[in-house]
């Protein structure tokens, strides 16, 4: 198999793993929020991830982490964008279901595509790619089933929060690519600044030290922070650097699919032929969106 094809398969596998990690995050957040307040949960997640990444990247891999100080403005911007995303996930799930929160992840690839094509001119804006985005969105809607949702003011507030977070996530992806950072150092620096920002916010607006979380909430928080978040941001930064921003953002189409699959195995939600058809449409749409990628990056 040619090296180019092997690289493509590697990038696709990493994209699916990234989507699965983020998709599995939503039910875990629901479990953790049974006894942990939203901002404290977001802070705890980032602190755990920052500690693990500092040890693995700085000590284990012996990467130079001096840019975290010398380029602090860059990492502060990245941290601010992702702090909004972290807080949006935990706060929005106070008002909306995990399924709806994951469905709205489609905002990520759509926003990233528009930024990369219309604003930054990194990629071509073509009708087939627009059609692919619409097709992928339709496939996700079929998989989730929009008839499940009854919107009221509280849900609309939750939707507004998570959409804002996803737009910041798209901004993070494009800004990271523009800065051309080392993927491992970028993931570490971003997490350090996220933990700093969210610690200030959590201790200002909540009382983290007064909480008495249950065992399930502690285990869920540990899984989110020390495992899921660490792998997610290393994979994301690698794909941004080696496969392009649109390819990396394509995970947003698959996040809700993995979220529903996680719910299927955890709480026994059923999956029918409509969900299978929606999954097929999503894959076809994602393929169309990534047919004309950035120069020198992976291609579907």
C-alpha positions in Angstrom: 0.0 0.0 0.0 1.4 3.4 -1.0 2.6 5.6 1.9 0.0 8.3 0.9 -2.8 5.8 1.3 -1.5 4.6 4.7 -1.3 8.1 5.9 -4.9 8.7 4.8 -6.1 5.6 6.6 -4.2 6.7 9.7 -5.9 10.2 9.6 -9.3 8.6 9.1 -8.8 6.3 12.1 -7.6 9.2 14.2 -10.6 11.2 13.1 -13.0 8.4 14.2 -11.2 8.1 17.5 -11.4 11.8 18.1 -15.1 11.8 17.3 -15.7 8.8 19.6 -13.9 10.5 22.5 -15.9 13.7 22.2 -19.2 11.8 21.6 -18.7 9.7 24.7 -18.1 12.9 26.7 -21.7 14.0 26.7 -23.2 11.1 28.7 -20.2 11.3 31.1 -20.9 15.0 31.7 -24.5 14.2 32.6 -23.3 11.6 35.2 -20.7 14.0 36.6 -23.2 16.9 36.9 -25.4 14.9 39.3 -23.2 16.2 42.1 -20.7 18.6 40.5 -21.6 22.1 39.4 -20.9 23.0 35.7 -18.0 25.4 35.9 -16.3 23.3 38.6 -16.6 20.3 36.4 -15.1 22.2 33.4 -12.3 23.4 35.7 -11.6 19.9 37.1 -11.5 18.4 33.6 -9.0 20.9 32.4 -6.8 20.8 35.5 -6.6 17.0 35.3 -5.8 17.1 31.6 -3.1 19.8 32.1 -1.3 17.8 34.8 -1.2 14.7 32.7 -0.1 16.6 29.5 2.6 18.5 31.4 4.0 15.2 32.8 3.7 13.2 29.5 4.9 15.9 27.1 7.3 17.8 29.3 8.8 15.0 31.3 8.1 11.8 29.3 8.6 13.2 25.8 11.1 15.9 26.9 9.5 18.5 24.6 10.5 22.1 25.1 7.6 23.9 26.9 9.2 27.3 27.1 6.9 28.6 24.3 4.0 28.4 26.9 5.7 31.5 28.5 7.5 33.1 25.5 4.3 32.8 23.3 1.8 33.3 26.1 -0.4 35.6 24.0 -1.0 32.8 21.4 -1.7 30.2 24.1 -3.9 32.6 26.0 -6.1 33.1 23.0 -6.3 29.4 22.4 -7.1 28.9 26.0 -9.8 31.5 26.0 -11.5 30.0 23.0 -11.5 26.5 24.5 -12.4 27.7 28.0 -15.7 29.0 26.4 -16.1 25.6 24.7 -15.5 23.7 28.0 -17.9 25.9 29.9 -20.5 25.8 27.2 -20.7 22.0 27.2 -21.1 21.6 31.0 -23.5 24.6 31.3 -25.7 23.8 28.3 -26.4 20.2 29.6 -28.2 21.8 32.5 -30.9 22.8 30.0 -30.7 20.4 27.0 -30.2 16.7 26.5 -26.9 15.1 25.7 -28.4 14.0 22.3 -29.3 17.6 21.3 -25.9 18.9 22.6 -24.1 16.4 20.4 -26.3 17.0 17.4 -25.3 20.6 17.4 -21.7 19.7 17.0 -22.4 20.0 13.3 -21.8 23.7 13.9 -18.1 22.9 14.2 -17.4 21.6 10.6 -19.8 24.1 9.0 -18.2 27.1 10.8 -14.7 25.9 10.2 -15.4 25.3 6.5 -16.9 28.8 6.1 -13.9 30.4 7.9 -11.4 28.4 5.9 -13.0 29.1 2.5 -14.7 32.5 2.7 -12.6 34.3 5.3 -9.1 32.9 5.2 -9.3 31.6 1.6 -7.3 28.4 2.6 -9.7 26.1 0.7 -12.0 26.2 -2.3 -15.6 27.1 -1.8 -17.5 24.8 -4.3 -21.1 23.7 -4.7 -20.3 20.0 -4.3 -18.7 20.7 -0.9 -21.6 22.8 0.2 -23.9 20.0 -0.9 -21.8 17.6 1.1 -22.1 19.7 4.2 -25.9 19.8 3.8 -26.0 16.0 3.1 -23.9 15.3 6.2 -26.1 17.5 8.3 -29.3 15.8 7.0 -27.7 12.4 7.8 -27.0 13.4 11.4 -30.6 14.8 11.8 -31.9 11.4 10.5 -29.7 9.5 12.9 -30.6 11.6 15.9 -34.3 12.1 15.1 -35.3 15.8 15.4 -38.9 14.9 16.5 -37.5 14.1 19.9 -36.9 17.7 20.8 -39.5 20.1 22.2 -38.0 23.6 22.5 -38.8 26.0 25.3 -37.0 29.0 26.6 -34.7 26.9 28.8 -33.7 24.7 25.9 -33.2 27.7 23.6 -30.8 29.1 26.2 -28.9 25.8 26.3 -28.8 25.7 22.5 -27.4 29.3 22.4 -24.7 28.3 24.9 -23.5 25.2 23.1 -23.6 26.9 19.6 -21.4 29.7 21.0 -19.0 27.0 22.4 -18.8 25.2 19.1 -18.1 28.4 17.2 -15.2 29.0 19.6 -14.0 25.5 18.9 -14.0 26.2 15.2 -12.1 29.4 15.9 -9.6 27.4 17.9 -9.0 24.9 15.0 -8.3 27.7 12.5 -6.2 29.8 14.8 -4.1 26.8 15.8 -3.4 26.0 12.1 -2.5 29.6 11.4 0.1 29.6 14.3 1.7 26.3 13.0 2.4 25.0 16.5 3.9 21.7 17.6 0.8 19.5 18.2 1.9 18.1 21.6 3.1 21.5 22.9 0.0 23.2 21.6 -2.3 20.7 23.3 -0.4 21.1 26.6 -0.2 24.9 26.4 -3.9 25.2 25.6 -4.9 23.0 28.5 -2.7 24.9 30.9 -4.3 28.2 30.0 -7.8 26.7 30.0 -7.2 25.4 33.6 -6.0 28.9 34.6 -9.0 30.7 33.1 -11.6 28.3 34.4 -10.1 28.1 37.9 -10.6 31.9 38.2 -14.2 31.7 36.9 -15.2 28.6 38.9 -13.9 30.0 42.2 -15.5 33.4 41.5 -19.0 32.1 40.6 -19.2 28.8 42.4 -17.8 27.1 45.5 -15.8 24.1 44.3 -14.3 23.3 47.7 -17.8 23.1 49.3 -19.0 20.3 47.0 -19.3 16.7 48.0 -19.4 14.7 44.7 -20.5 11.1 44.6 -18.4 8.2 43.5 -19.9 8.0 40.0 -19.4 11.8 39.5 -15.7 11.5 40.6 -15.1 8.5 38.3 -16.8 10.3 35.4 -14.8 13.5 35.9 -11.5 11.5 36.1 -12.4 9.7 32.9 -13.2 13.0 31.1 -10.1 14.9 32.3 -7.3 12.4 32.6 -8.2 10.2 29.6 -10.7 11.6 27.1 -9.6 15.2 27.1 -5.9 14.4 26.9 -6.3 12.1 23.9 -8.8 14.4 22.3 -6.6 17.5 22.1 -3.4 15.6 21.1 -5.4 14.0 18.2 -7.0 17.3 17.3 -3.8 19.2 17.2 -2.1 16.4 15.1 -4.9 16.4 12.6 -4.9 20.2 12.4 -1.2 20.2 11.6 -1.1 17.2 9.2 -4.6 16.8 7.7 -6.0 20.4 7.5 -8.6 22.3 9.4 -11.6 21.1 7.4 -10.6 17.5 7.8 -10.1 17.9 11.5 -13.4 19.7 11.9 -15.2 16.9 10.1 -15.3 15.1 13.5 -18.3 17.4 14.3 -20.4 15.3 11.9 -19.5 12.1 13.7 -19.7 13.3 17.3 -23.5 12.9 17.6 -23.3 9.4 16.0 -20.9 8.2 18.6 -22.9 10.0 21.4 -26.0 8.0 20.4 -24.0 4.8 20.1 -22.6 5.4 23.6 -26.2 5.9 24.9 -27.2 2.7 23.1 -24.7 0.7 25.0 -25.1 2.5 28.3 -28.8 3.0 28.6 -30.2 0.8 25.8 -31.4 3.3 23.3 -32.7 1.6 20.1 -31.1 2.1 16.7 -33.3 1.4 13.6 -33.0 1.5 9.8 -33.4 5.3 9.7 -30.4 5.7 11.9 -28.4 3.4 9.7 -29.4 5.4 6.6 -28.5 8.6 8.3 -25.1 7.2 9.2 -24.5 6.4 5.5 -25.6 9.9 4.4 -23.2 11.4 6.9 -20.2 9.5 5.6 -21.1 10.4 2.0 -21.5 14.1 2.9 -18.2 14.1 4.8 -16.4 12.6 1.8 -17.8 15.3 -0.5 -16.7 18.1 1.9 -13.1 16.8 2.0 -12.7 16.0 -1.7 -10.6 19.2 -2.3 -8.5 19.8 0.8 -5.7 22.1 1.6 -2.6 21.8 -0.4 -0.4 19.0 0.9 -2.9 17.6 3.4 -4.9 14.4 3.6 -7.6 13.8 1.1 -10.8 11.8 1.2 
